[in-house]
Amino acid sequence: MSRSDQHGEIRKRRQVAALREGRAAANRPVDSIATSAEQDTIEIMETTRPSALADSDKPVERFGQLLPPESIRRLSVLKPGVAVAHVFLEWVLIIPAIWAAYAVYRWNVYAGVVAYFFAWAWVGARQHALAILMHEGAHYRLFPRKWLNDLFAELFTAWPIMISVRAYRQHHFAHHRQPNTDDDPDWILRDDQDWQFPKSRAGLAKVFLFDVLGLNMKDQMRFFNRYFYPRGRKIWLDYLSWVYYAALFGTLWYFSLLPVYLMYWLVPLLTSLKAVLRMRTIAEHYGLEYDHPLRQTRTTYPGLLGKLFISPKNIGLHLDHHLYPSVPFYNLPALHRELLDVEEFKSQAHLTHTYRGVIRECLDQKSVQASA
């Protein structure tokens, strides 16, 4: 099935679901429906982020008040100390890993190759964790003050992985408004054969193999180019980014660390991070029914390895995040427990156990039967 056919099929399913719910007129996308619950969330965000409210940073679809406003207000309270601790924990996990792997390489080349493989996988996973924390900054969920939120997010989560939180935000809110449609910039960005599902087991394995070997580096470069610098009017923070990069590469050059940076940071950024991002993105928005507002994205319950490498910072609770983006990552488990007490969510939400389960849902019927 071509991508345009997939779009048409998704629209058709959404219209049927909307008519069944009795909440949309003909030819009106389900995602554009706004109700009082949506306004409740905006008001909640005004109380938790008064100086940084963005009108687009709100739930895509409200088809009933799943949780009372007071619950969302309580769960949306920011704890900057927790966010800062998580950011610096990631750097504590990154820097010693790179230092240790490089030290092993200088001691013994053969042992260094083995150590490099583990560092390559680990650093890519931790870069992904930084990207998730950057995503929190894009939703203004790190600090209540906008300037401090953006400065901290840029310095410690976004610029190190070659993107800008402000540039990311420009695209991300559109994704929240119209997920999985032609108006979703993330969906359109992935308009190629690699993102068409279901796939055969061999076809899916080939895509991930190309990611880790760097053969899909062009796609990853396009990702970074899109989010590297914000469009439109520039502010002081955008100009500060050039100072940051000049200082970074100047320091690396002065201490002769450019080769280490290339091998232990940029290579994972373009390869292992790419594979991790693909797995998480598939889990969030692919291989779904798209026939109900609660099945436009998926919540995944990860195993231990999934938490470490694919789903840190509770990012697997993605449906919950789409419903209530004002809730910071450290409160998503509490939000999920409350949503599970709501019958509509419990019966209609797409919930998958482990990323192996996600892969199974994205395979064609022949592959599923072969693995049974």
C-alpha positions as CSV (number, residue, x, y, z in Angstrom):
1,M,0.0,0.0,0.0
2,S,1.4,3.4,-1.0
3,R,1.8,6.2,1.6
4,S,-1.0,8.2,-0.1
5,D,-3.3,5.2,0.1
6,Q,-2.4,4.8,3.8
7,H,-3.3,8.5,4.4
8,G,-6.6,7.9,2.7
9,E,-7.4,4.8,4.7
10,I,-6.5,6.5,8.0
11,R,-8.7,9.5,7.1
12,K,-11.6,7.1,6.3
13,R,-11.2,5.2,9.6
14,R,-11.1,8.5,11.5
15,Q,-14.3,9.8,9.9
16,V,-16.1,6.5,10.6
17,A,-14.9,6.6,14.3
18,A,-15.9,10.2,14.6
19,L,-19.4,9.5,13.2
20,R,-19.8,6.6,15.6
21,E,-18.8,8.9,18.5
22,G,-21.2,11.5,17.2
23,R,-18.7,14.2,17.7
24,A,-17.6,15.3,14.2
25,A,-19.4,16.6,11.2
26,A,-18.7,15.1,7.8
27,N,-15.2,15.7,6.3
28,R,-14.0,17.2,9.6
29,P,-10.8,15.5,11.0
30,V,-11.2,13.9,14.4
31,D,-8.1,15.6,15.6
32,S,-9.5,19.1,15.1
33,I,-12.3,18.6,17.6
34,A,-12.0,20.9,20.6
35,T,-14.1,20.5,23.7
36,S,-14.2,22.0,27.2
37,A,-11.7,19.4,28.4
38,E,-9.1,20.9,26.0
39,Q,-9.7,24.3,27.4
40,D,-9.4,22.9,30.9
41,T,-5.9,21.7,30.0
42,I,-4.9,25.1,28.6
43,E,-6.1,26.7,31.8
44,I,-4.1,24.2,33.8
45,M,-1.0,25.0,31.8
46,E,-1.5,28.7,32.4
47,T,-1.2,28.0,36.1
48,T,1.8,25.8,35.8
49,R,3.7,27.7,33.1
50,P,2.3,31.2,33.2
51,S,5.1,32.9,31.3
52,A,5.5,30.3,28.6
53,L,2.0,29.2,27.4
54,A,1.9,28.2,23.8
55,D,-1.6,27.9,22.4
56,S,-0.6,24.9,20.4
57,D,0.8,23.0,23.3
58,K,-2.4,21.2,24.2
59,P,-4.0,17.8,23.7
60,V,-4.8,16.9,20.1
61,E,-8.2,15.4,20.8
62,R,-10.7,15.7,23.6
63,F,-13.7,13.6,23.3
64,G,-14.8,13.6,26.9
65,Q,-13.2,14.6,30.2
66,L,-11.1,11.6,31.0
67,L,-9.7,13.1,34.1
68,P,-10.9,16.0,36.2
69,P,-9.0,19.3,35.8
70,E,-7.8,19.2,39.4
71,S,-6.0,15.9,38.8
72,I,-4.2,17.3,35.7
73,R,-3.4,20.5,37.6
74,R,-1.8,18.4,40.4
75,L,0.1,16.2,38.0
76,S,1.3,19.2,35.9
77,V,3.2,20.9,38.8
78,L,6.8,21.2,37.8
79,K,9.7,20.0,39.9
80,P,12.8,21.6,38.4
81,G,15.1,19.9,40.8
82,V,14.0,16.5,39.5
83,A,14.5,17.6,35.9
84,V,18.0,19.0,36.6
85,A,19.0,15.8,38.4
86,H,17.9,13.6,35.4
87,V,19.8,15.8,33.0
88,F,23.0,15.6,35.0
89,L,22.6,11.9,35.6
90,E,22.7,11.3,31.9
91,W,26.0,13.2,31.6
92,V,27.4,11.2,34.6
93,L,26.5,8.1,32.6
94,I,28.0,9.4,29.4
95,I,31.3,10.9,30.2
96,P,32.8,8.0,32.3
97,A,31.7,5.5,29.6
98,I,33.5,7.4,26.9
99,W,36.6,7.9,29.1
100,A,36.7,4.2,30.1
101,A,36.2,2.9,26.5
102,Y,39.0,5.2,25.2
103,A,41.3,4.2,28.1
104,V,40.8,0.6,27.2
105,Y,41.6,1.3,23.5
106,R,44.8,3.0,24.5
107,W,45.7,0.1,26.7
108,N,44.9,-2.6,24.1
109,V,43.6,-2.1,20.6
110,Y,41.7,-5.4,20.4
111,A,40.1,-4.9,23.8
112,G,39.4,-1.3,22.8
113,V,37.3,-2.5,19.8
114,V,35.1,-4.6,22.1
115,A,34.9,-1.7,24.6
116,Y,34.0,0.7,21.7
117,F,31.0,-1.5,20.7
118,F,29.5,-1.2,24.2
119,A,30.3,2.5,24.4
120,W,28.7,3.0,20.9
121,A,25.5,1.4,22.0
122,W,25.4,3.0,25.4
123,V,26.3,6.5,24.3
124,G,23.6,6.4,21.5
125,A,21.0,5.4,24.1
126,R,22.1,8.2,26.4
127,Q,22.0,10.7,23.6
128,H,18.4,9.5,23.1
129,A,17.7,10.2,26.8
130,L,19.0,13.7,26.3
131,A,16.7,14.1,23.3
132,I,13.8,13.1,25.4
133,L,14.7,15.6,28.1
134,M,15.1,18.2,25.3
135,H,11.5,17.2,24.3
136,E,10.4,18.1,27.8
137,G,12.0,21.5,27.4
138,A,10.2,22.0,24.1
139,H,6.9,21.6,26.1
140,Y,8.3,24.0,28.8
141,R,8.3,21.2,31.3
142,L,11.8,21.8,32.8
143,F,11.4,25.2,34.4
144,P,8.5,27.5,34.9
145,R,10.4,30.5,33.5
146,K,10.6,30.4,29.7
147,W,14.0,31.9,29.3
148,L,15.6,29.6,31.9
149,N,13.8,26.5,30.5
150,D,15.1,27.2,27.0
151,L,18.6,28.1,28.1
152,F,19.0,25.0,30.2
153,A,17.5,22.8,27.6
154,E,19.7,24.1,24.8
155,L,23.0,24.0,26.8
156,F,22.6,20.6,28.3
157,T,20.2,18.6,26.1
158,A,19.8,20.1,22.6
159,W,23.0,21.7,21.4
160,P,25.2,18.7,22.5
161,I,23.2,16.5,20.0
162,M,23.3,19.2,17.3
163,I,19.7,20.4,17.4
164,S,17.8,23.4,18.8
165,V,14.9,23.1,21.2
166,R,13.4,26.2,19.6
167,A,13.6,24.7,16.2
168,Y,12.2,21.4,17.4
169,R,9.3,23.2,19.1
170,Q,8.3,24.8,15.8
171,H,7.5,21.4,14.3
172,H,6.5,19.5,17.4
173,F,3.4,21.4,18.3
174,A,2.0,20.7,14.8
175,H,2.6,17.0,15.4
176,H,0.5,17.2,18.5
177,R,-2.3,19.0,16.8
178,Q,-2.6,16.6,13.8
179,P,-0.7,13.4,14.4
180,N,-0.4,10.9,11.5
181,T,-1.8,13.2,8.9
182,D,-0.5,15.4,6.0
183,D,-0.5,18.3,8.5
184,D,1.9,16.4,10.8
185,P,5.5,17.4,9.9
186,D,6.9,14.2,11.5
187,W,4.6,12.0,9.4
188,I,5.5,13.8,6.2
189,L,9.2,13.6,6.9
190,R,9.0,9.8,6.9
191,D,7.3,9.5,3.6
192,D,9.3,6.6,2.2
193,Q,9.4,2.8,2.0
194,D,11.2,2.4,5.3
195,W,8.2,3.7,7.2
196,Q,5.5,1.7,5.5
197,F,3.9,-1.1,7.6
198,P,3.3,-4.0,8.0
199,K,6.7,-5.4,6.9
200,S,8.3,-8.8,6.7
201,R,10.7,-9.7,9.4
202,A,13.6,-9.6,6.9
203,G,12.5,-6.2,5.7
204,L,12.3,-4.7,9.2
205,A,15.7,-6.2,10.1
206,K,17.2,-4.7,7.0
207,V,16.1,-1.2,7.9
208,F,17.6,-1.5,11.4
209,L,20.8,-3.0,10.0
210,F,21.2,0.0,7.6
211,D,20.7,2.3,10.6
212,V,23.5,0.8,12.7
213,L,25.9,0.6,9.7
214,G,25.4,4.2,8.9
215,L,23.8,3.5,5.5
216,N,20.7,5.6,6.5
217,M,23.0,8.5,7.6
218,K,21.5,10.7,4.9
219,D,18.1,10.4,6.6
220,Q,19.6,11.2,10.0
221,M,21.4,14.2,8.6
222,R,18.1,15.5,7.2
223,F,16.7,15.1,10.7
224,F,19.5,17.2,12.2
225,N,19.3,19.8,9.4
226,R,15.6,20.3,10.1
227,Y,16.1,20.9,13.8
228,F,19.5,22.6,13.9
229,Y,18.4,26.2,13.8
230,P,14.9,27.8,14.2
231,R,13.1,29.5,11.4
232,G,11.8,33.1,11.5
233,R,12.8,35.8,14.0
234,K,15.9,35.1,15.9
235,I,16.5,35.8,19.6
236,W,19.7,36.0,21.7
237,L,19.6,32.3,22.4
238,D,20.0,31.4,18.7
239,Y,23.1,33.6,18.4
240,L,24.5,32.0,21.6
241,S,24.4,28.6,19.9
242,W,27.2,29.7,17.6
243,V,29.3,30.8,20.6
244,Y,28.6,27.4,22.1
245,Y,29.7,25.4,19.0
246,A,32.8,27.7,18.5
247,A,33.8,27.1,22.1
248,L,33.1,23.3,21.9
249,F,35.1,22.7,18.7
250,G,37.8,25.1,19.7
251,T,38.3,23.3,23.0
252,L,38.3,19.9,21.3
253,W,40.9,21.1,18.8
254,Y,43.1,22.7,21.4
255,F,43.3,19.5,23.5
256,S,43.5,17.2,20.4
257,L,40.2,15.5,21.2
258,L,38.5,15.9,17.9
259,P,39.1,12.2,16.9
260,V,37.7,11.1,20.2
261,Y,34.7,13.3,19.7
262,L,34.2,12.0,16.2
263,M,34.4,8.3,17.2
264,Y,32.7,8.3,20.6
265,W,30.1,11.0,20.0
266,L,29.3,11.8,16.4
267,V,29.4,8.2,15.2
268,P,26.8,7.0,17.8
269,L,24.8,10.2,17.0
270,L,24.5,9.2,13.4
271,T,24.1,5.4,13.8
272,S,23.0,3.8,17.1
273,L,20.9,6.8,18.0
274,K,19.2,6.5,14.6
275,A,18.2,2.9,15.3
276,V,16.9,3.8,18.8
277,L,14.9,6.7,17.5
278,R,13.4,4.5,14.8
279,M,12.3,1.8,17.2
280,R,10.7,4.4,19.5
281,T,9.0,6.2,16.6
282,I,7.6,3.0,15.3
283,A,6.2,2.2,18.7
284,E,4.7,5.6,19.0
285,H,2.9,6.1,15.7
286,Y,3.1,3.1,13.4
287,G,1.4,-0.3,13.1
288,L,-1.8,1.1,14.7
289,E,-5.5,0.9,13.8
290,Y,-6.0,4.7,13.6
291,D,-9.8,4.0,14.0
292,H,-10.3,5.8,17.4
293,P,-8.8,8.9,19.0
294,L,-7.2,6.7,21.6
295,R,-5.5,4.6,18.9
296,Q,-3.7,7.4,17.1
297,T,-0.6,6.5,19.2
298,R,0.6,3.7,21.4
299,T,1.6,3.4,25.0
300,T,4.4,0.7,25.4
301,Y,5.3,-1.0,28.6
302,P,9.1,-1.6,28.3
303,G,11.2,-4.4,29.8
304,L,14.5,-3.6,31.6
305,L,16.5,-3.3,28.4
306,G,13.7,-1.3,26.8
307,K,13.9,1.2,29.7
308,L,17.6,1.5,29.4
309,F,18.0,1.8,25.6
310,I,14.6,2.8,24.0
311,S,12.2,4.1,26.6
312,P,14.0,6.1,29.3
313,K,12.2,9.0,31.1
314,N,8.8,7.2,30.8
315,I,8.6,8.1,27.1
316,G,6.9,4.8,26.4
317,L,3.7,6.3,28.0
318,H,3.2,8.2,24.8
319,L,-0.5,8.1,24.5
320,D,-0.7,9.6,28.0
321,H,1.6,12.4,26.9
322,H,-0.5,13.2,23.8
323,L,-3.6,13.4,25.9
324,Y,-2.0,15.6,28.6
325,P,1.2,17.2,27.4
326,S,1.3,19.5,30.4
327,V,2.3,16.6,32.6
328,P,6.1,16.3,33.0
329,F,7.8,13.0,32.3
330,Y,8.3,12.1,36.0
331,N,4.6,12.3,36.6
332,L,3.5,10.2,33.6
333,P,3.3,6.9,35.6
334,A,0.9,8.5,38.1
335,L,-1.1,9.9,35.2
336,H,-1.2,6.5,33.5
337,R,-2.5,4.8,36.7
338,E,-5.3,7.3,36.9
339,L,-6.2,6.9,33.3
340,L,-6.4,3.1,33.7
341,D,-9.2,3.7,36.2
342,V,-11.2,5.3,33.3
343,E,-13.2,2.7,31.5
344,E,-13.0,4.4,28.1
345,F,-9.2,4.6,28.2
346,K,-8.8,1.1,29.6
347,S,-11.0,-0.4,26.8
348,Q,-10.0,1.7,23.8
349,A,-6.4,2.7,24.3
350,H,-3.7,0.9,22.4
351,L,-1.4,-0.6,25.1
352,T,1.5,-2.9,24.1
353,H,3.8,-5.0,26.4
354,T,7.5,-4.7,25.5
355,Y,9.1,-3.5,22.2
356,R,9.2,-7.1,21.0
357,G,5.4,-6.8,21.1
358,V,5.5,-3.6,19.1
359,I,7.7,-5.3,16.4
360,R,5.2,-8.2,16.3
361,E,2.3,-5.7,15.7
362,C,4.3,-4.2,12.8
363,L,5.0,-7.5,10.9
364,D,3.0,-8.8,8.1
365,Q,0.7,-11.8,8.7
366,K,3.1,-14.3,7.0
367,S,6.0,-13.3,9.4
368,V,3.7,-13.4,12.4
369,Q,2.6,-17.0,11.5
370,A,6.2,-18.1,10.9
371,S,7.2,-16.9,14.4
372,A,4.2,-18.5,16.1
